[in-house]
Amino acid sequence: MGPKERRSSTLSAIEEAAIVALCVQVRLPLDDVFVALKDVIPHLTRSSLHRCLQRHGISRLPKVDRERPKRFKAYEIGYFHIDIAEPRYEGGKAYLFVAVDRISKLVFARIYRRATKLVAAGFLKALLMAVPYKVHTVLTDNGVQFVQHDKRAEAGFLAHVFGRVCAERGIERRLTRPYHPWTNGQAERMVRTIRDATVRAFHYDSIDDLRRHVRDWLLAYSYAEQLKALRFNRKRRLQATLLRTGCAG
């Protein structure tokens, strides 16, 4: 009769126990476990490791229950993310206000010397004048430029000028969760892109030089986005034509 229990001809019981304990604890793929153990167990081979794991029923990693990623709710164009950055030039610090449409990816930006609530309201008015369609929602953080941090505001006696502009224009106000700035990620990424293309690559003697470069960069960026969209639409139209004529292979 054969042995009642299968054992390795190259690994001792203590070595097998160590391998099993490691795999159960770290739950790494086979090759990673082999790399981690080959110096500790010099005679260990990949095949002997695999057979060991098979004998103990742990040769496959367990399936982890993961939540399905949540999809963004579908919105029409006109949902803008707004954020502020503080680029520097030779004379000091400026304030870059950026607005990005969540759907169309339209970018609007202005540079100011200050970042007050009145400036934020002025930026919003300029955005509404520049955008060729209806702005229905704006998302901002909880900064003082956008939110009234005052006990009187809680009682309804004092309205923030930024919120008042939204109310007058029929725009829905939305705020990011406190201490969760990444929920305004689209605007933050655009701010980072603009900074990488300007103040992190060039030196500016004045705020006017910085404004001109940001303006020129935005024009180039918008033109490039239009070209990408045009090429995409041409490709889609070509594919549709080929399908209609039966030429698609």
C-alpha positions, -999 to 999 in steps of 0.1 A, spaced: 0 0 0 12 35 -7 17 62 19 -15 76 34 -2 111 33 15 127 3 48 143 13 76 161 -6 108 143 -14 127 176 -13 110 197 14 109 189 51 77 191 71 91 223 87 99 239 54 64 230 40 48 245 71 68 277 67 58 279 30 21 274 38 22 299 66 38 326 44 13 320 15 -17 321 38 -5 353 54 7 373 24 -14 358 -4 11 365 -31 13 349 -66 35 318 -70 65 336 -86 66 363 -58 65 336 -31 93 317 -49 115 349 -51 109 355 -14 118 320 -3 146 309 -26 173 324 -5 158 309 27 153 275 12 182 271 -14 170 238 -28 135 251 -34 124 251 -71 94 267 -87 79 233 -95 84 219 -59 68 251 -45 38 247 -68 34 210 -58 36 220 -22 9 246 -26 -13 221 -45 -9 195 -17 -22 220 8 -50 233 -15 -37 269 -17 -22 269 -52 -47 295 -63 -53 329 -47 -88 334 -33 -111 356 -52 -115 389 -33 -149 404 -32 -145 439 -46 -170 466 -50 -177 475 -86 -164 509 -94 -191 535 -94 -198 552 -127 -203 589 -129 -239 599 -133 -246 610 -168 -249 648 -170 -255 672 -199 -228 697 -207 -227 727 -184 -214 709 -152 -183 729 -142 -156 720 -117 -138 751 -103 -105 752 -85 -79 777 -74 -41 776 -75 -13 800 -65 13 802 -93 43 825 -86 62 850 -107 91 874 -101 69 899 -83 51 875 -60 21 853 -60 -9 852 -83 -42 833 -81 -52 810 -110 -89 803 -112 -98 773 -134 -131 759 -145 -135 726 -164 -167 712 -179 -171 676 -167 -186 665 -200 -173 687 -229 -139 693 -211 -141 730 -220 -115 749 -200 -118 785 -188 -91 802 -167 -83 836 -153 -54 850 -133 -60 875 -105 -39 893 -80 -62 884 -51 -85 854 -43 -114 870 -25 -151 861 -26 -157 891 -49 -130 879 -73 -145 843 -73 -180 858 -81 -164 879 -109 -147 848 -122 -181 829 -123 -197 858 -142 -169 858 -167 -173 821 -171 -210 825 -178 -203 851 -204 -176 830 -221 -194 796 -223 -216 793 -253 -242 771 -236 -261 769 -203 -241 763 -171 -264 744 -148 -241 732 -120 -208 743 -104 -187 722 -81 -162 739 -57 -144 731 -25 -153 747 8 -129 776 6 -139 811 18 -140 822 -18 -170 800 -23 -186 794 11 -196 817 39 -179 805 71 -200 825 95 -226 818 122 -249 843 106 -248 823 74 -260 792 93 -290 812 104 -297 825 69 -289 861 76 -258 864 54 -256 850 18 -222 845 1 -218 866 -30 -207 835 -50 -238 816 -40 -259 846 -47 -247 848 -83 -255 811 -87 -290 816 -73 -296 846 -96 -285 826 -127 -304 794 -117 -271 774 -112 -270 745 -88 -243 747 -62 -223 716 -52 -195 713 -27 -168 687 -23 -168 667 9 -146 683 36 -110 669 36 -118 651 3 -102 675 -24 -98 646 -49 -136 647 -55 -128 678 -75 -102 659 -95 -110 672 -130 -102 708 -120 -72 698 -99 -57 678 -128 -62 708 -152 -46 731 -126 -16 707 -125 -14 706 -163 -14 744 -166 12 747 -139 35 721 -155 32 739 -188 39 774 -174 54 783 -140 72 749 -135 89 753 -169 93 791 -173 102 822 -154 79 852 -155 90 888 -147 55 900 -142 19 888 -137 11 901 -172 37 878 -187 21 849 -168 -13 859 -180 -3 860 -216 14 826 -215 -16 810 -198 -39 826 -223 -18 814 -253 -15 779 -237 -52 776 -233 -58 786 -269 -33 760 -281 -49 734 -257 -84 741 -270 -73 739 -306 -56 706 -300 -87 692 -283 -108 703 -312 -84 686 -336 -86 654 -316 -124 655 -316 -124 662 -353 -102 632 -361 -124 611 -338 -156 622 -356 -140 616 -390 -130 581 -380 -165 574 -367 -181 588 -399 -157 567 -420 -165 535 -401 -202 542 -404 -198 547 -442 -179 515 -445 -205 496 -426 -233 511 -448 -215 502 -480 -204 467 -467 -167 475 -472 -158 470 -435 -137 439 -431 
